[in-house]
């Protein structure tokens, strides 16, 4: 069992989730149950799956949850693009969020490679 709070990838994912929640507060009210919810769910899912994987036994289970986290990161990456293209996100916020997601995806990939090499 690992302490997820000590992982830099979890820390960055948590900060991304907080930033996503803050930025989606300004989305149109009619998106409350649409894109707002989807983005928040995907953002929170990244950090939550890292945490859940750390609470499981063995690298194989951790890897499974890291892959799920990576899938959520890709989903969020698309939602960020969609929100920008719909005019809900400013270009600077779009770039900031996209950069964070891409960095997290790279970190997850590196962590997965490290864990599978250990097995």
C-alpha positions as a Markdown table, in Angstrom:
| # | Residue | x | y | z |
|---|---|---|---|---|
| 1 | Unk | 0.0 | 0.0 | 0.0 |
| 2 | Unk | 1.3 | 3.4 | -1.0 |
| 3 | Unk | 0.6 | 6.9 | 0.3 |
| 4 | Unk | -1.0 | 8.6 | -2.7 |
| 5 | Unk | -0.5 | 12.0 | -1.2 |
| 6 | Unk | 3.3 | 11.6 | -1.6 |
| 7 | Unk | 3.0 | 11.1 | -5.3 |
| 8 | Unk | 3.7 | 14.1 | -7.5 |
| 9 | Unk | 1.3 | 12.8 | -10.2 |
| 10 | Unk | -1.5 | 12.7 | -7.6 |
| 11 | Unk | -0.7 | 16.2 | -6.3 |
| 12 | Unk | -0.8 | 17.6 | -9.8 |
| 13 | Unk | -4.0 | 15.7 | -10.6 |
| 14 | Unk | -5.6 | 17.1 | -7.4 |
| 15 | Unk | -4.6 | 20.7 | -8.3 |
| 16 | Unk | -6.0 | 20.1 | -11.8 |
| 17 | Unk | -9.3 | 19.0 | -10.3 |
| 18 | Unk | -9.5 | 22.0 | -8.1 |
| 19 | Unk | -8.7 | 24.3 | -11.0 |
| 20 | Unk | -11.3 | 22.6 | -13.2 |
| 21 | Unk | -14.0 | 23.1 | -10.5 |
| 22 | Unk | -13.1 | 26.8 | -10.2 |
| 23 | Unk | -13.2 | 27.4 | -14.0 |
| 24 | Unk | -16.4 | 25.5 | -14.6 |
| 25 | Unk | -18.3 | 27.7 | -12.1 |
| 26 | Unk | -18.5 | 30.3 | -14.9 |
| 27 | Unk | -20.0 | 27.9 | -17.5 |
| 28 | Unk | -23.5 | 28.6 | -18.6 |
| 29 | Unk | -26.3 | 27.4 | -16.3 |
| 30 | Unk | -27.7 | 25.2 | -19.0 |
| 31 | Unk | -24.4 | 23.2 | -18.9 |
| 32 | Unk | -24.7 | 22.4 | -15.2 |
| 33 | Unk | -25.7 | 18.8 | -15.9 |
| 34 | Unk | -23.8 | 18.6 | -19.2 |
| 35 | Unk | -20.2 | 19.7 | -19.8 |
| 36 | Unk | -19.7 | 21.1 | -16.3 |
| 37 | Unk | -20.5 | 17.8 | -14.7 |
| 38 | Unk | -18.5 | 15.8 | -17.3 |
| 39 | Unk | -15.4 | 17.9 | -16.8 |
| 40 | Unk | -15.6 | 17.8 | -13.0 |
| 41 | Unk | -16.2 | 14.1 | -13.0 |
| 42 | Unk | -13.3 | 13.4 | -15.3 |
| 43 | Unk | -10.9 | 15.7 | -13.4 |
| 44 | Unk | -11.8 | 14.2 | -10.0 |
| 45 | Unk | -11.5 | 10.7 | -11.5 |
| 46 | Unk | -7.9 | 11.1 | -12.3 |
| 47 | Unk | -6.8 | 11.8 | -8.7 |
| 48 | Unk | -9.4 | 9.4 | -7.3 |
| 49 | Unk | -8.2 | 6.5 | -9.4 |
| 50 | Unk | -4.6 | 7.1 | -8.4 |
| 51 | Unk | -5.6 | 7.2 | -4.8 |
| 52 | Unk | -7.7 | 4.0 | -5.1 |
| 53 | Unk | -4.9 | 2.2 | -6.9 |
| 54 | Unk | -2.5 | 3.1 | -4.1 |
| 55 | Unk | -4.9 | 1.5 | -1.6 |
| 56 | Unk | -4.9 | -1.8 | -3.5 |
| 57 | Unk | -2.5 | -4.7 | -3.1 |
| 58 | Unk | 0.3 | -5.1 | -5.6 |
| 59 | Unk | 1.6 | -3.3 | -8.7 |
| 60 | Unk | -0.8 | -5.1 | -11.0 |
| 61 | Unk | -3.8 | -3.5 | -9.4 |
| 62 | Unk | -2.1 | -0.2 | -9.1 |
| 63 | Unk | -1.3 | -0.3 | -12.8 |
| 64 | Unk | -5.0 | -1.0 | -13.6 |
| 65 | Unk | -6.1 | 2.1 | -11.7 |
| 66 | Unk | -3.4 | 4.2 | -13.3 |
| 67 | Unk | -4.7 | 3.2 | -16.7 |
| 68 | Unk | -8.2 | 4.2 | -15.7 |
| 69 | Unk | -6.7 | 7.6 | -14.5 |
| 70 | Unk | -5.0 | 8.0 | -17.9 |
| 71 | Unk | -8.3 | 7.3 | -19.6 |
| 72 | Unk | -10.0 | 10.0 | -17.5 |
| 73 | Unk | -7.2 | 12.4 | -18.3 |
| 74 | Unk | -7.8 | 11.8 | -22.1 |
| 75 | Unk | -11.5 | 12.4 | -21.6 |
| 76 | Unk | -10.8 | 15.6 | -19.7 |
| 77 | Unk | -8.4 | 16.7 | -22.4 |
| 78 | Unk | -11.2 | 16.5 | -25.0 |
| 79 | Unk | -13.8 | 18.2 | -22.7 |
| 80 | Unk | -11.3 | 21.1 | -22.3 |
| 81 | Unk | -11.0 | 21.4 | -26.0 |
| 82 | Unk | -14.8 | 21.3 | -26.4 |
| 83 | Unk | -15.3 | 23.9 | -23.7 |
| 84 | Unk | -12.8 | 26.2 | -25.4 |
| 85 | Unk | -14.4 | 25.7 | -28.9 |
| 86 | Unk | -17.8 | 26.5 | -27.4 |
| 87 | Unk | -16.5 | 29.7 | -26.0 |
| 88 | Unk | -16.7 | 28.6 | -22.3 |
| 89 | Unk | -13.0 | 28.7 | -21.7 |
| 90 | Unk | -10.6 | 31.5 | -22.5 |
| 91 | Unk | -7.5 | 30.7 | -24.5 |
| 92 | Unk | -5.2 | 31.1 | -21.5 |
| 93 | Unk | -7.3 | 28.8 | -19.4 |
| 94 | Unk | -7.5 | 26.3 | -22.2 |
| 95 | Unk | -3.7 | 26.3 | -22.6 |
| 96 | Unk | -3.2 | 26.0 | -18.8 |
| 97 | Unk | -5.5 | 23.1 | -18.4 |
| 98 | Unk | -4.4 | 21.3 | -21.5 |
| 99 | Unk | -0.7 | 21.6 | -20.4 |
| 100 | Unk | -1.5 | 20.2 | -17.0 |
| 101 | Unk | -3.4 | 17.2 | -18.5 |
| 102 | Unk | -0.7 | 16.4 | -21.0 |
| 103 | Unk | 1.9 | 16.6 | -18.2 |
| 104 | Unk | -0.2 | 14.3 | -16.0 |
| 105 | Unk | -0.6 | 11.8 | -18.9 |
| 106 | Unk | 3.2 | 11.7 | -19.4 |
| 107 | Unk | 3.7 | 11.2 | -15.6 |
| 108 | Unk | 1.2 | 8.3 | -15.6 |
| 109 | Unk | 2.8 | 6.7 | -18.5 |
| 110 | Unk | 6.2 | 6.9 | -16.9 |
| 111 | Unk | 4.9 | 5.6 | -13.6 |
| 112 | Unk | 3.2 | 2.7 | -15.4 |
| 113 | Unk | 6.5 | 1.8 | -17.2 |
| 114 | Unk | 8.4 | 1.9 | -14.0 |
| 115 | Unk | 5.9 | -0.4 | -12.3 |
| 116 | Unk | 5.7 | -2.9 | -15.1 |
| 117 | Unk | 9.6 | -3.0 | -15.2 |
| 118 | Unk | 9.6 | -3.9 | -11.5 |
| 119 | Unk | 7.2 | -6.8 | -12.1 |
